[in-house]
Amino acid sequence: MKAVMFLLLLLLLLLMMMMMAMMMMMMIRMISKTTKRQMWIVF
């Protein structure tokens, strides 16, 4: 049972990381749009 709980926690962490990454990318897109597409943001 402990292994299952550990796997669930890992999945939750991965989901949180993905959500954070999506938020960051959306924020950066908004910022790049407001700054008239300056190329200091490069992925």
Distance bins in CASP14 RR format, pairs under 12 A and 6 or more apart:
PFRMAT RR
TARGET T0000
AUTHOR 0000-0000-0000
RMODE 2
METHOD distances of the structure
MODEL  1
1 7 0 0 0 0 0 1 0 0 0 0 0
1 8 0 0 0 0 0 1 0 0 0 0 0
2 8 0 0 0 0 0 1 0 0 0 0 0
2 9 0 0 0 0 0 1 0 0 0 0 0
3 9 0 0 0 0 0 1 0 0 0 0 0
3 10 0 0 0 0 0 1 0 0 0 0 0
4 10 0 0 0 0 0 1 0 0 0 0 0
4 11 0 0 0 0 0 1 0 0 0 0 0
5 11 0 0 0 0 0 1 0 0 0 0 0
5 12 0 0 0 0 0 1 0 0 0 0 0
6 12 0 0 0 0 0 1 0 0 0 0 0
6 13 0 0 0 0 0 1 0 0 0 0 0
7 13 0 0 0 0 0 1 0 0 0 0 0
7 14 0 0 0 0 0 1 0 0 0 0 0
8 14 0 0 0 0 0 1 0 0 0 0 0
8 15 0 0 0 0 0 1 0 0 0 0 0
9 15 0 0 0 0 0 1 0 0 0 0 0
9 16 0 0 0 0 0 1 0 0 0 0 0
10 16 0 0 0 0 0 1 0 0 0 0 0
10 17 0 0 0 0 0 1 0 0 0 0 0
11 17 0 0 0 0 0 1 0 0 0 0 0
11 18 0 0 0 0 0 1 0 0 0 0 0
12 18 0 0 0 0 0 1 0 0 0 0 0
12 19 0 0 0 0 0 1 0 0 0 0 0
13 19 0 0 0 0 0 1 0 0 0 0 0
13 20 0 0 0 0 0 1 0 0 0 0 0
14 20 0 0 0 0 0 1 0 0 0 0 0
14 21 0 0 0 0 0 1 0 0 0 0 0
15 21 0 0 0 0 0 1 0 0 0 0 0
15 22 0 0 0 0 0 1 0 0 0 0 0
16 22 0 0 0 0 0 1 0 0 0 0 0
16 23 0 0 0 0 0 1 0 0 0 0 0
17 23 0 0 0 0 0 1 0 0 0 0 0
17 24 0 0 0 0 0 1 0 0 0 0 0
18 24 0 0 0 0 0 1 0 0 0 0 0
18 25 0 0 0 0 0 1 0 0 0 0 0
19 25 0 0 0 0 0 1 0 0 0 0 0
19 26 0 0 0 0 0 1 0 0 0 0 0
20 26 0 0 0 0 0 1 0 0 0 0 0
20 27 0 0 0 0 0 1 0 0 0 0 0
21 27 0 0 0 0 0 1 0 0 0 0 0
21 28 0 0 0 0 0 1 0 0 0 0 0
21 43 0 0 0 0 0 1 0 0 0 0 0
22 28 0 0 0 0 0 1 0 0 0 0 0
22 29 0 0 0 0 0 1 0 0 0 0 0
23 29 0 0 0 0 0 1 0 0 0 0 0
23 30 0 0 0 0 0 1 0 0 0 0 0
24 30 0 0 0 0 0 1 0 0 0 0 0
24 31 0 0 0 0 0 1 0 0 0 0 0
24 41 0 0 0 0 0 1 0 0 0 0 0
24 43 0 0 0 0 0 1 0 0 0 0 0
25 31 0 0 0 0 0 1 0 0 0 0 0
25 32 0 0 0 0 0 1 0 0 0 0 0
25 41 0 0 0 0 0 1 0 0 0 0 0
25 43 1 0 0 1 0 0 0 0 0 0 0
26 32 0 0 0 0 0 1 0 0 0 0 0
26 33 0 0 0 0 0 1 0 0 0 0 0
27 33 0 0 0 0 0 1 0 0 0 0 0
27 34 0 0 0 0 0 1 0 0 0 0 0
27 41 0 0 0 0 0 1 0 0 0 0 0
28 34 0 0 0 0 0 1 0 0 0 0 0
28 35 0 0 0 0 0 1 0 0 0 0 0
28 37 0 0 0 0 0 1 0 0 0 0 0
28 38 0 0 0 0 0 1 0 0 0 0 0
28 40 0 0 0 0 0 1 0 0 0 0 0
28 41 1 0 1 0 0 0 0 0 0 0 0
28 42 0 0 0 0 0 1 0 0 0 0 0
28 43 0 0 0 0 1 0 0 0 0 0 0
29 35 0 0 0 0 0 1 0 0 0 0 0
29 37 0 0 0 0 0 1 0 0 0 0 0
29 41 0 0 0 0 1 0 0 0 0 0 0
29 43 0 0 0 0 0 1 0 0 0 0 0
30 41 0 0 0 0 0 1 0 0 0 0 0
31 37 0 0 0 0 0 1 0 0 0 0 0
31 38 0 0 0 0 1 0 0 0 0 0 0
31 40 0 0 0 0 1 0 0 0 0 0 0
31 41 1 0 0 1 0 0 0 0 0 0 0
32 38 1 0 0 1 0 0 0 0 0 0 0
32 39 0 0 0 0 1 0 0 0 0 0 0
32 40 0 0 0 0 1 0 0 0 0 0 0
32 41 1 0 1 0 0 0 0 0 0 0 0
32 42 0 0 0 0 0 1 0 0 0 0 0
32 43 0 0 0 0 0 1 0 0 0 0 0
33 41 0 0 0 0 0 1 0 0 0 0 0
34 41 0 0 0 0 0 1 0 0 0 0 0
35 41 0 0 0 0 1 0 0 0 0 0 0
END
